[in-house]
Amino acid sequence: MPTIDSLIPERGAHDTAALHAYDPDALAGYVLDDRNVWWRRRICVQALAGRVPESQVLALLDRIQDEGETGEVRIALLDLLRDRAELLPWLCHEDRNDES
């Protein structure tokens, strides 16, 4: 089986079909490992569309709330998990009133 890095060899080039067929738990694990470059992690988030492993949801939600996380990854995760009820209290918190 190819590695995620081999499916995303360089910025802007990736095997979309293979990533969408890749094990979702492995993709989520890759996203959560901040030793991986942000642009590969963002592509992996996009490849999780419609198949987020329930066992990884809380960790991915935590990554959204982590201000140290790369903005592009946080935005991709927000798009992916936007319908999760667990996000509502964080999104509605008064500290985010001035955020777009």
C-alpha positions as CSV (number, residue, x, y, z in Angstrom):
1,M,0.0,0.0,0.0
2,P,1.4,3.5,-0.8
3,T,2.1,5.9,1.9
4,I,0.2,9.2,2.4
5,D,3.4,11.1,1.6
6,S,3.7,9.2,-1.7
7,L,0.1,10.0,-2.6
8,I,0.9,13.7,-2.0
9,P,4.4,14.0,-3.3
10,E,4.6,17.7,-3.6
11,R,2.5,20.8,-3.0
12,G,-0.4,21.0,-5.4
13,A,-0.1,17.4,-6.7
14,H,-2.0,14.5,-5.2
15,D,-3.8,11.4,-6.1
16,T,-7.3,12.3,-5.1
17,A,-8.9,8.9,-5.9
18,A,-6.3,7.0,-3.9
19,L,-6.7,9.4,-0.9
20,H,-10.5,9.0,-0.9
21,A,-10.0,5.2,-0.9
22,Y,-7.3,5.3,1.9
23,D,-8.0,4.1,5.4
24,P,-9.9,7.0,7.2
25,D,-8.3,6.2,10.5
26,A,-4.8,6.5,8.9
27,L,-5.8,9.8,7.3
28,A,-7.1,11.2,10.6
29,G,-4.0,10.0,12.4
30,Y,-1.9,11.8,9.8
31,V,-3.9,15.0,10.3
32,L,-3.4,14.8,14.0
33,D,0.3,14.4,13.8
34,D,1.7,18.0,13.6
35,R,5.1,16.6,12.5
36,N,3.5,16.3,9.1
37,V,3.5,19.4,6.9
38,W,0.3,21.4,7.1
39,W,-0.5,21.3,3.4
40,R,-0.5,17.5,3.3
41,R,-2.6,17.4,6.5
42,R,-5.1,19.8,4.9
43,I,-5.4,17.5,1.8
44,C,-6.0,14.6,4.2
45,V,-8.8,16.5,5.9
46,Q,-10.4,17.0,2.5
47,A,-10.1,13.3,1.8
48,L,-12.0,12.5,5.0
49,A,-15.2,14.1,3.6
50,G,-18.1,11.9,4.4
51,R,-16.1,9.3,6.2
52,V,-14.7,10.7,9.4
53,P,-14.0,7.9,11.9
54,E,-16.1,8.5,15.0
55,S,-13.2,7.4,17.2
56,Q,-11.2,10.4,15.9
57,V,-13.9,13.1,16.1
58,L,-13.0,14.5,19.5
59,A,-9.3,14.7,18.7
60,L,-10.1,16.5,15.4
61,L,-12.4,18.9,17.2
62,D,-9.6,19.6,19.7
63,R,-7.3,20.5,16.7
64,I,-9.9,23.1,15.5
65,Q,-9.8,24.8,18.9
66,D,-6.0,24.7,19.1
67,E,-4.8,28.2,18.3
68,G,-1.3,26.8,17.7
69,E,-2.6,24.8,14.7
70,T,-2.1,26.1,11.2
71,G,-5.0,28.2,10.1
72,E,-5.5,26.3,6.8
73,V,-5.8,23.0,8.7
74,R,-8.2,24.5,11.2
75,I,-10.4,25.9,8.4
76,A,-10.5,22.6,6.6
77,L,-11.4,20.8,9.8
78,L,-14.2,23.4,10.5
79,D,-15.5,22.8,7.0
80,L,-15.4,19.0,7.5
81,L,-16.9,19.0,11.0
82,R,-19.2,22.0,10.7
83,D,-22.3,20.0,11.5
84,R,-21.0,18.5,14.8
85,A,-23.1,19.6,17.8
86,E,-19.9,19.4,19.9
87,L,-18.6,22.5,18.1
88,L,-21.5,24.8,18.9
89,P,-20.5,25.9,22.4
90,W,-17.0,26.7,21.2
91,L,-18.3,28.6,18.1
92,C,-20.8,30.6,20.1
93,H,-18.4,31.5,22.9
94,E,-18.1,35.2,23.5
95,D,-14.4,35.1,22.9
96,R,-15.1,34.5,19.2
97,N,-17.6,37.3,18.7
98,D,-15.1,39.4,16.8
99,E,-13.8,36.5,14.7
100,S,-14.9,35.9,11.1
